Amino acid sequence: MNTAQSAYQEVSEDISAKRLSESQVMTQYLPLVKRAVSQLRSHCGSVLAVEDMEQIGLMALLESARRYPGEYDNGFISFAGQRIRGAILDELRRQDWRPRPVRQQAHELNDMVRKLTRKLEREPSDNEIAEALSLSPAEYRERLYASQSESMHSLDELISDGRHFIDNSDILEQFSAKEYLFQAILKLNKREQLILSLYYQHELNLKEIAATLGLTETRICQLHKQAVKQLHSIYQQWER
């Protein structure tokens, strides 16, 4: 064995010695699973039980731990978090989590917003929209989340691009893909950037973002979908 091979083996053995067992990983990084489930349950809790979402998330966490090279640093937190979220979303897609009635309700909501905007000559409040649809506040919020969910999944596909990999070299490609996305986000206007940051980085829900920015939840939902649509457009321009 030459000197370079010997040095590599020593480093590999040192890293392996510092890695956590699977039970330690589950204990230390369980909050990553809880956080992903907490954020996604409002959009899809009627399709997957919380316990099922947590089980899927735990399996993704362990898979992340097996595949992540080196020590479990801050990069692992981001890496595992994206895989956990992606695994839950993949299962939702597999189960056709957004059936036709839900899509129809989302379209009805969007149509009502446009109708009230023309009638009132201003942006309608959440209460006005809920009243026009004969919905309780809880029912209205549920329908609003259904309307937002399509763009949420669309952006998650961009964020999670490259998360499925075979060897360590693909991890470099994954990080490159994330940088690609960040550069695209910088081309959005400041308000759109802020909304995406509050939702995906700070993990606020629609109601909390609306309160923070002084806008209605409906408007936040619209801006979120608009931002995602623009990101896809930027990607398409870059790929030409």
Backbone bond lengths (Angstrom), bond angles and torsions (degrees), N, CA, C in turn:
res aa  C-N    CA-C-N  psi(-1)  N-CA   C-N-CA  omega(-1)  CA-C   N-CA-C  phi
1 M - - - 1.473 - - 1.526 108.57 -
2 N 1.361 117.50 126.65 1.457 119.19 -179.45 1.520 111.08 -78.16
3 T 1.335 115.50 176.84 1.469 120.83 -175.02 1.529 111.80 -63.68
4 A 1.346 116.28 -42.11 1.470 120.11 -178.55 1.526 110.77 -63.54
5 Q 1.331 116.48 -43.87 1.464 119.92 179.61 1.519 111.13 -64.27
6 S 1.333 115.83 -39.16 1.460 120.69 179.56 1.526 111.16 -63.89
7 A 1.336 116.24 -42.99 1.468 121.08 179.80 1.514 110.63 -64.43
8 Y 1.361 116.64 -42.10 1.463 121.01 179.45 1.520 110.67 -62.07
9 Q 1.346 116.55 -42.61 1.454 120.33 -179.03 1.521 111.01 -64.57
10 E 1.342 116.64 -38.95 1.456 120.21 179.66 1.518 111.01 -64.25
11 V 1.337 116.37 -43.01 1.463 120.55 179.16 1.520 110.28 -64.13
12 S 1.345 116.69 -43.80 1.464 121.05 -179.30 1.519 111.17 -61.91
13 E 1.337 115.83 -42.31 1.460 119.90 179.97 1.521 110.98 -66.76
14 D 1.344 116.01 -36.24 1.465 120.26 179.82 1.517 110.58 -66.06
15 I 1.344 116.53 -41.95 1.467 121.31 179.19 1.519 110.56 -65.46
16 S 1.340 115.92 -42.94 1.458 120.76 179.98 1.511 111.50 -60.77
17 A 1.334 115.40 -36.98 1.460 119.97 -178.79 1.527 111.18 -66.81
18 K 1.345 116.24 -27.38 1.465 120.47 -176.70 1.530 112.33 -90.38
19 R 1.314 117.85 -9.75 1.457 120.06 -177.25 1.529 110.23 -73.94
20 L 1.316 114.56 150.05 1.457 120.76 -177.71 1.518 111.14 -83.10
21 S 1.315 116.69 155.44 1.449 120.82 172.07 1.526 108.58 -73.27
22 E 1.340 117.00 166.66 1.465 119.65 -179.08 1.522 111.46 -62.40
23 S 1.320 117.81 -37.84 1.468 120.30 178.87 1.522 110.52 -66.56
24 Q 1.321 117.08 -36.17 1.465 120.28 177.58 1.520 111.07 -69.19
25 V 1.332 116.02 -39.02 1.465 120.26 177.34 1.523 109.87 -60.75
26 M 1.326 117.18 -46.15 1.466 121.26 -179.15 1.516 111.51 -62.35
27 T 1.324 116.65 -38.44 1.464 120.22 -179.62 1.523 111.50 -71.32
28 Q 1.333 116.44 -45.71 1.461 120.56 -173.72 1.525 112.94 -75.69
29 Y 1.344 116.32 -35.03 1.467 119.08 -173.62 1.529 113.33 -110.05
30 L 1.322 117.20 12.80 1.461 120.59 175.55 1.531 112.56 -55.32
31 P 1.349 119.65 -35.91 1.473 119.55 178.13 1.528 113.57 -56.75
32 L 1.343 117.89 -27.58 1.467 119.83 176.93 1.523 110.46 -63.53
33 V 1.324 116.19 -40.09 1.461 121.32 178.59 1.523 109.97 -68.32
34 K 1.338 116.06 -47.53 1.463 120.63 -179.61 1.526 111.07 -58.49
35 R 1.321 115.82 -40.13 1.458 120.34 -178.11 1.525 111.40 -66.43
36 A 1.331 116.90 -43.95 1.466 120.58 179.14 1.523 111.15 -63.65
37 V 1.326 117.04 -42.90 1.459 121.31 179.76 1.525 110.55 -65.11
38 S 1.319 116.40 -41.43 1.464 120.72 -179.30 1.518 111.18 -61.11
39 Q 1.321 116.72 -39.92 1.455 119.71 -177.82 1.525 112.12 -75.70
40 L 1.323 117.33 -34.41 1.460 120.44 -175.42 1.526 114.07 -87.69
41 R 1.314 117.63 -20.55 1.467 119.47 -172.99 1.519 112.82 -64.34
42 S 1.330 118.23 -31.18 1.465 120.07 -179.30 1.524 111.33 -68.51
43 H 1.329 116.64 -23.83 1.458 120.67 -179.55 1.522 112.41 -90.04
44 C 1.308 117.15 -28.43 1.456 118.64 -170.07 1.521 114.02 -144.06
45 G 1.326 116.74 18.61 1.456 119.15 -178.34 1.511 114.18 -63.73
46 S 1.328 117.76 -20.51 1.462 119.99 -179.35 1.523 112.43 -77.38
47 V 1.325 117.04 -13.22 1.461 121.30 -178.24 1.523 111.20 -100.47
48 L 1.326 116.63 -45.01 1.460 121.63 178.67 1.524 109.48 -115.59
49 A 1.321 116.66 133.14 1.457 120.68 175.26 1.528 108.81 -68.75
50 V 1.318 115.41 152.20 1.462 120.18 -179.78 1.527 110.35 -56.67
51 E 1.326 116.33 -41.06 1.468 120.05 -179.57 1.524 111.21 -61.41
52 D 1.335 116.83 -39.19 1.466 120.53 178.98 1.525 110.52 -67.80
53 M 1.325 116.67 -41.34 1.460 120.74 178.74 1.522 110.45 -62.42
54 E 1.332 116.49 -41.06 1.459 119.97 179.51 1.529 111.20 -66.22
55 Q 1.339 116.88 -38.41 1.462 120.38 179.08 1.528 110.69 -63.71
56 I 1.320 116.22 -43.88 1.463 120.88 177.87 1.523 109.82 -62.43
57 G 1.333 115.76 -42.03 1.456 120.18 179.90 1.521 112.56 -64.28
58 L 1.329 117.19 -39.80 1.462 121.03 179.05 1.524 111.21 -64.95
59 M 1.318 116.74 -39.86 1.458 120.13 178.17 1.527 110.52 -64.14
60 A 1.330 116.03 -40.23 1.464 120.10 178.05 1.527 110.77 -66.82
61 L 1.335 116.89 -36.49 1.462 121.02 178.17 1.529 110.43 -62.01
62 L 1.326 116.94 -47.15 1.460 120.72 -179.77 1.531 111.23 -64.80
63 E 1.308 116.42 -39.38 1.463 120.06 177.50 1.523 110.41 -63.36
64 S 1.319 116.49 -39.16 1.467 121.04 177.42 1.521 110.51 -62.54
65 A 1.328 115.98 -42.62 1.454 120.62 -179.19 1.527 111.33 -63.40
66 R 1.324 116.70 -37.29 1.468 120.25 -179.94 1.527 111.52 -69.06
67 R 1.311 116.61 -35.98 1.460 120.66 -172.83 1.528 114.33 -93.29
68 Y 1.319 117.36 -17.38 1.464 118.69 -176.26 1.527 110.24 -74.76
69 P 1.327 117.98 128.20 1.462 120.02 -179.36 1.521 111.19 -81.82
70 G 1.318 116.49 145.94 1.461 119.72 175.74 1.511 113.40 80.87
71 E 1.338 114.36 -163.96 1.454 120.88 -177.44 1.531 110.31 -77.36
72 Y 1.331 115.40 161.08 1.463 120.28 179.54 1.525 109.39 -83.39
73 D 1.326 115.72 84.51 1.459 121.97 -178.34 1.526 109.79 -96.51
74 N 1.345 115.94 -165.46 1.468 119.44 179.75 1.523 111.75 -63.14
75 G 1.339 115.90 -29.01 1.456 118.97 177.47 1.517 111.84 -62.87
76 F 1.318 116.50 -32.95 1.463 120.09 179.10 1.529 110.95 -66.82
77 I 1.319 116.90 -36.69 1.468 120.67 179.89 1.525 110.20 -59.64
78 S 1.342 116.36 -46.09 1.460 120.54 178.30 1.514 110.87 -67.59
79 F 1.317 116.44 -43.54 1.457 122.93 -178.67 1.525 111.08 -60.92
80 A 1.329 116.52 -50.82 1.463 121.04 -178.55 1.524 111.27 -67.93
81 G 1.334 117.03 -39.61 1.457 120.20 -179.72 1.516 112.42 -58.77
82 Q 1.328 116.70 -40.55 1.456 120.75 179.83 1.524 111.58 -70.20
83 R 1.321 117.05 -37.60 1.458 120.02 178.71 1.532 111.04 -68.82
84 I 1.331 117.10 -38.28 1.464 121.18 178.72 1.522 109.97 -62.39
85 R 1.320 115.06 -50.33 1.465 120.52 179.74 1.524 110.58 -61.19
86 G 1.325 115.71 -43.40 1.454 120.50 -179.29 1.516 112.67 -63.39
87 A 1.329 116.90 -37.92 1.469 120.56 -179.81 1.521 111.04 -65.44
88 I 1.326 116.82 -40.58 1.465 120.54 178.77 1.524 110.65 -66.40
89 L 1.328 116.41 -43.22 1.461 120.32 179.39 1.530 111.12 -65.26
90 D 1.322 116.73 -37.69 1.468 119.59 177.67 1.525 110.71 -60.84
91 E 1.331 116.89 -41.28 1.460 120.31 179.90 1.530 110.90 -67.23
92 L 1.317 116.55 -36.80 1.463 120.50 177.67 1.527 110.56 -64.03
93 R 1.321 116.45 -43.13 1.461 119.97 178.20 1.532 110.12 -62.58
94 R 1.339 115.37 -41.46 1.461 119.86 -178.76 1.529 111.05 -60.86
95 Q 1.326 116.80 -34.05 1.457 121.17 -178.11 1.525 113.12 -90.39
96 D 1.341 115.76 8.25 1.468 119.45 -179.33 1.521 109.34 52.62
97 W 1.352 114.24 58.33 1.452 121.95 -169.70 1.520 114.58 -67.42
98 R 1.315 118.82 -15.60 1.463 120.93 -178.60 1.530 109.20 -116.54
99 P 1.334 117.42 77.74 1.463 121.83 -176.11 1.522 112.29 -65.93
100 R 1.332 114.81 169.93 1.463 121.02 -175.50 1.536 113.89 -53.99
101 P 1.345 120.40 -45.41 1.476 119.06 -179.82 1.533 112.72 -58.34
102 V 1.334 116.22 -37.08 1.467 119.37 179.48 1.520 110.16 -67.92
103 R 1.314 117.01 -41.64 1.470 120.25 178.19 1.526 110.34 -63.31
104 Q 1.330 116.22 -39.03 1.465 120.04 179.32 1.525 110.95 -64.32
105 Q 1.325 115.88 -40.91 1.464 119.83 178.52 1.521 111.23 -63.88
106 A 1.320 116.53 -38.29 1.464 119.90 178.21 1.520 110.41 -64.43
107 H 1.330 116.79 -40.52 1.468 120.45 177.91 1.532 110.65 -65.36
108 E 1.322 117.33 -39.87 1.465 121.02 178.14 1.524 110.64 -61.04
109 L 1.314 115.73 -41.27 1.464 120.32 178.98 1.520 110.59 -62.52
110 N 1.329 116.39 -48.46 1.463 120.07 -179.40 1.527 111.60 -62.50
111 D 1.325 116.52 -39.28 1.466 120.38 178.66 1.532 110.77 -64.59
112 M 1.339 117.07 -40.34 1.454 120.71 -179.83 1.528 111.27 -66.33
113 V 1.308 116.77 -38.74 1.466 120.09 177.97 1.525 110.36 -60.97
114 R 1.327 116.29 -45.18 1.468 119.54 178.90 1.528 111.28 -64.32
115 K 1.338 117.01 -40.37 1.463 121.75 -179.43 1.524 110.96 -63.95
116 L 1.323 116.93 -46.36 1.471 120.40 -179.50 1.526 111.52 -67.95
117 T 1.316 117.01 -34.72 1.468 120.38 179.02 1.519 110.28 -62.81
118 R 1.344 115.94 -42.11 1.469 119.00 177.86 1.526 111.20 -68.04
119 K 1.327 117.19 -41.03 1.459 121.47 -177.22 1.522 111.85 -68.33
120 L 1.337 117.09 -44.39 1.466 121.74 -175.66 1.525 112.76 -87.55
121 E 1.337 115.66 -13.67 1.470 122.21 -176.52 1.526 111.26 57.97
122 R 1.311 115.20 33.85 1.464 122.78 175.41 1.520 107.56 -164.26
123 E 1.315 114.72 173.07 1.459 119.11 178.24 1.527 110.23 -74.00
124 P 1.322 119.63 125.20 1.472 121.01 -179.15 1.527 110.96 -72.75
125 S 1.329 115.07 152.28 1.460 119.63 177.17 1.526 109.46 -79.21
126 D 1.318 115.71 165.36 1.463 119.25 177.95 1.521 111.20 -62.22
127 N 1.325 117.17 -38.08 1.466 120.89 179.16 1.527 111.63 -64.72
128 E 1.322 116.37 -39.36 1.469 120.42 179.32 1.528 110.86 -65.53
129 I 1.312 116.31 -39.73 1.469 120.09 179.22 1.526 110.09 -67.42
130 A 1.328 116.41 -45.37 1.462 120.62 -179.87 1.522 110.86 -60.80
131 E 1.325 116.45 -42.49 1.472 120.77 -179.82 1.528 110.78 -64.82
132 A 1.343 116.29 -41.19 1.462 119.99 -179.41 1.525 111.47 -64.69
133 L 1.320 116.97 -29.29 1.456 121.74 179.65 1.527 112.50 -94.14
134 S 1.348 115.77 0.81 1.474 121.77 -178.18 1.530 111.44 57.74
135 L 1.324 115.02 45.42 1.461 120.97 -178.74 1.519 110.55 -115.15
136 S 1.315 116.37 147.04 1.461 120.99 171.50 1.527 107.80 -74.68
137 P 1.333 118.25 162.87 1.474 119.77 177.82 1.525 112.64 -53.54
138 A 1.327 116.83 -40.50 1.470 120.27 -179.37 1.532 111.13 -67.44
139 E 1.329 116.49 -42.13 1.461 120.33 179.47 1.527 110.94 -66.59
140 Y 1.328 115.26 -38.64 1.461 119.62 178.80 1.525 110.88 -63.06
141 R 1.333 116.47 -44.73 1.472 120.18 -178.78 1.535 110.22 -64.27
142 E 1.309 116.75 -38.09 1.463 120.37 178.67 1.529 110.72 -63.06
143 R 1.339 115.81 -41.80 1.463 119.26 179.13 1.526 111.16 -69.75
144 L 1.316 116.61 -33.63 1.456 121.08 178.34 1.523 110.42 -64.57
145 Y 1.319 116.12 -42.75 1.469 120.07 177.68 1.528 110.79 -63.16
146 A 1.335 116.36 -37.65 1.461 119.58 178.24 1.520 110.43 -63.73
147 S 1.340 116.29 -37.70 1.454 120.79 178.72 1.521 111.25 -66.57
148 Q 1.327 116.26 -35.39 1.459 120.81 -177.32 1.520 112.96 -80.77
149 S 1.306 116.21 -24.23 1.462 120.42 -168.52 1.521 114.07 -60.43
150 E 1.327 117.60 -33.66 1.460 119.60 -178.42 1.521 111.00 -62.87
151 S 1.333 116.96 -45.17 1.461 119.10 178.92 1.523 110.96 -71.12
152 M 1.339 116.79 -30.53 1.459 119.89 177.02 1.515 110.48 -61.90
153 H 1.328 116.71 -44.70 1.459 120.77 178.41 1.514 110.69 -66.60
154 S 1.316 116.70 -37.31 1.453 120.58 -179.39 1.523 110.70 -62.40
155 L 1.331 116.98 -43.64 1.462 120.08 179.21 1.513 110.72 -70.83
156 D 1.310 117.06 -35.57 1.465 119.20 177.65 1.523 110.86 -61.36
157 E 1.315 117.23 -33.39 1.457 119.49 177.77 1.522 110.44 -65.17
158 L 1.338 116.76 -37.11 1.453 120.01 177.12 1.526 110.43 -69.04
159 I 1.332 116.06 -44.70 1.459 120.84 -178.50 1.517 110.77 -64.26
160 S 1.325 116.74 -38.36 1.462 121.19 -175.55 1.521 112.94 -89.69
161 D 1.323 117.96 4.13 1.455 121.01 -178.10 1.523 110.36 -56.02
162 G 1.337 115.71 127.18 1.454 119.86 179.05 1.505 114.32 86.29
163 R 1.336 117.78 7.05 1.461 118.09 -176.85 1.521 112.10 -73.16
164 H 1.362 117.76 -21.78 1.452 120.43 178.71 1.522 108.24 -90.26
165 F 1.299 117.79 114.48 1.441 121.19 -174.15 1.519 110.23 -137.77
166 I 1.336 115.58 166.15 1.452 120.75 -178.54 1.521 110.82 -112.26
167 D 1.329 117.62 -45.87 1.453 119.38 -178.89 1.518 110.45 -126.71
168 N 1.328 115.78 178.49 1.459 121.27 -173.51 1.521 112.94 -66.24
169 S 1.340 117.53 -28.84 1.459 119.67 -178.38 1.512 111.24 -63.23
170 D 1.341 116.25 -29.56 1.461 119.90 179.94 1.516 112.06 -69.97
171 I 1.323 117.90 -20.85 1.461 121.11 177.74 1.521 109.67 -66.18
172 L 1.337 116.59 -36.46 1.459 119.77 176.40 1.519 110.03 -63.90
173 E 1.328 116.50 -37.86 1.457 120.01 176.70 1.525 110.79 -64.75
174 Q 1.332 115.96 -36.66 1.473 120.18 179.74 1.527 110.39 -64.01
175 F 1.323 116.61 -46.56 1.454 119.83 179.61 1.525 110.90 -63.27
176 S 1.333 116.38 -35.38 1.453 120.87 176.99 1.526 110.27 -64.52
177 A 1.338 116.47 -39.63 1.467 120.96 178.29 1.523 110.83 -63.01
178 K 1.338 116.83 -38.57 1.464 120.07 178.92 1.525 110.99 -65.06
179 E 1.338 116.04 -41.14 1.460 119.93 178.43 1.527 109.92 -63.27
180 Y 1.321 116.04 -36.91 1.459 122.58 176.92 1.527 109.72 -59.35
181 L 1.331 115.88 -44.33 1.463 120.91 179.58 1.520 110.87 -65.99
182 F 1.334 117.46 -43.52 1.459 120.66 -178.91 1.527 111.16 -60.96
183 Q 1.329 116.33 -38.32 1.467 119.63 178.17 1.523 110.54 -64.95
184 A 1.340 116.87 -35.84 1.460 120.54 178.30 1.527 110.46 -67.96
185 I 1.331 116.61 -41.33 1.465 120.94 -179.88 1.524 110.98 -61.01
186 L 1.325 116.95 -35.29 1.463 121.09 -179.45 1.525 112.02 -64.52
187 K 1.325 117.15 -17.63 1.460 121.06 178.80 1.539 112.51 -84.99
188 L 1.340 116.79 -7.90 1.463 120.66 175.63 1.522 109.09 -78.71
189 N 1.344 116.06 163.46 1.466 117.18 176.60 1.529 109.80 -73.50
190 K 1.322 116.41 166.15 1.466 121.49 -172.18 1.524 112.60 -60.00
191 R 1.325 117.06 -38.39 1.462 119.81 -178.60 1.523 111.21 -66.90
192 E 1.324 116.32 -41.74 1.463 120.13 178.77 1.530 110.71 -65.52
193 Q 1.334 116.21 -40.13 1.464 120.17 176.89 1.524 110.41 -60.78
194 L 1.334 115.56 -42.30 1.463 120.50 -178.31 1.525 111.17 -64.74
195 I 1.320 116.83 -42.42 1.469 120.44 -179.72 1.524 110.66 -62.41
196 L 1.329 116.89 -45.59 1.469 119.86 178.71 1.526 110.98 -63.29
197 S 1.324 116.09 -38.12 1.466 120.13 179.09 1.524 111.07 -66.30
198 L 1.324 117.02 -45.13 1.463 120.57 -179.89 1.521 111.06 -64.39
199 Y 1.325 116.92 -35.88 1.468 120.13 -176.82 1.523 112.16 -79.23
200 Y 1.330 116.97 -48.65 1.459 119.70 -172.30 1.526 113.80 -92.35
201 Q 1.329 117.24 -33.37 1.459 119.01 -178.27 1.519 111.70 -91.35
202 H 1.344 115.54 -48.20 1.469 119.67 -178.76 1.517 112.30 -91.20
203 E 1.339 116.60 -9.62 1.462 123.58 172.10 1.533 113.82 60.01
204 L 1.329 115.37 40.81 1.460 119.84 172.33 1.519 108.48 -83.80
205 N 1.334 116.79 150.92 1.459 119.40 175.90 1.525 109.72 -88.79
206 L 1.338 116.07 179.13 1.467 119.66 -176.67 1.526 112.12 -58.11
207 K 1.328 116.02 -43.70 1.461 120.48 -178.19 1.522 111.12 -62.11
208 E 1.325 116.98 -41.66 1.469 120.91 -178.56 1.529 111.11 -70.14
209 I 1.325 116.58 -38.61 1.469 119.59 178.27 1.524 110.20 -66.73
210 A 1.337 115.59 -41.00 1.467 120.09 178.96 1.522 110.50 -60.26
211 A 1.323 116.95 -43.75 1.465 121.07 179.50 1.526 110.87 -65.68
212 T 1.312 116.92 -37.99 1.464 121.46 -179.43 1.520 112.07 -66.12
213 L 1.334 116.51 -40.82 1.458 121.02 -175.58 1.531 113.19 -96.62
214 G 1.335 117.20 -4.50 1.456 119.95 -179.99 1.517 113.06 70.70
215 L 1.332 117.14 32.34 1.456 122.11 179.04 1.529 109.39 -121.14
216 T 1.327 117.06 169.15 1.459 120.03 176.50 1.526 109.36 -79.17
217 E 1.317 116.16 159.06 1.456 120.17 176.93 1.527 110.33 -62.45
218 T 1.327 115.92 -36.73 1.461 120.13 178.78 1.524 110.54 -60.21
219 R 1.327 115.90 -43.20 1.468 119.75 -179.21 1.533 111.06 -66.66
220 I 1.316 117.10 -38.96 1.468 120.47 177.40 1.524 109.57 -62.28
221 C 1.324 116.34 -42.62 1.461 121.26 178.09 1.524 110.26 -59.77
222 Q 1.324 117.44 -44.59 1.457 121.79 179.63 1.524 111.12 -62.86
223 L 1.325 116.24 -44.39 1.464 120.48 -178.60 1.526 111.15 -66.51
224 H 1.324 115.60 -35.92 1.462 119.81 177.85 1.538 109.97 -62.79
225 K 1.332 116.27 -47.80 1.460 120.28 -179.96 1.532 110.61 -64.40
226 Q 1.325 116.13 -37.86 1.459 120.64 178.85 1.528 110.95 -63.94
227 A 1.321 116.98 -41.67 1.455 121.45 179.77 1.530 111.53 -64.00
228 V 1.323 115.88 -43.15 1.464 120.13 179.95 1.534 110.62 -64.96
229 K 1.323 115.85 -40.65 1.470 120.03 178.47 1.525 110.61 -61.46
230 Q 1.329 116.62 -40.60 1.458 120.25 179.49 1.522 111.57 -67.92
231 L 1.342 116.98 -36.33 1.457 120.24 177.78 1.532 110.43 -61.66
232 H 1.326 116.00 -43.76 1.459 119.43 178.15 1.531 110.62 -62.23
233 S 1.317 116.25 -38.98 1.461 120.35 179.24 1.529 110.64 -64.11
234 I 1.331 116.35 -41.79 1.470 120.79 178.28 1.519 110.48 -62.73
235 Y 1.325 116.73 -43.30 1.459 121.32 177.97 1.538 110.91 -58.95
236 Q 1.327 115.36 -45.01 1.463 119.81 -178.30 1.523 111.19 -63.69
237 Q 1.335 117.30 -38.21 1.462 121.05 178.07 1.521 110.97 -65.31
238 W 1.329 116.61 -40.14 1.469 120.82 -179.63 1.518 111.91 -68.72
239 E 1.326 116.94 -28.27 1.466 120.30 -175.94 1.525 112.74 -84.54
240 R 1.318 116.33 -8.02 1.476 118.64 -179.57 1.536 110.52 -74.29
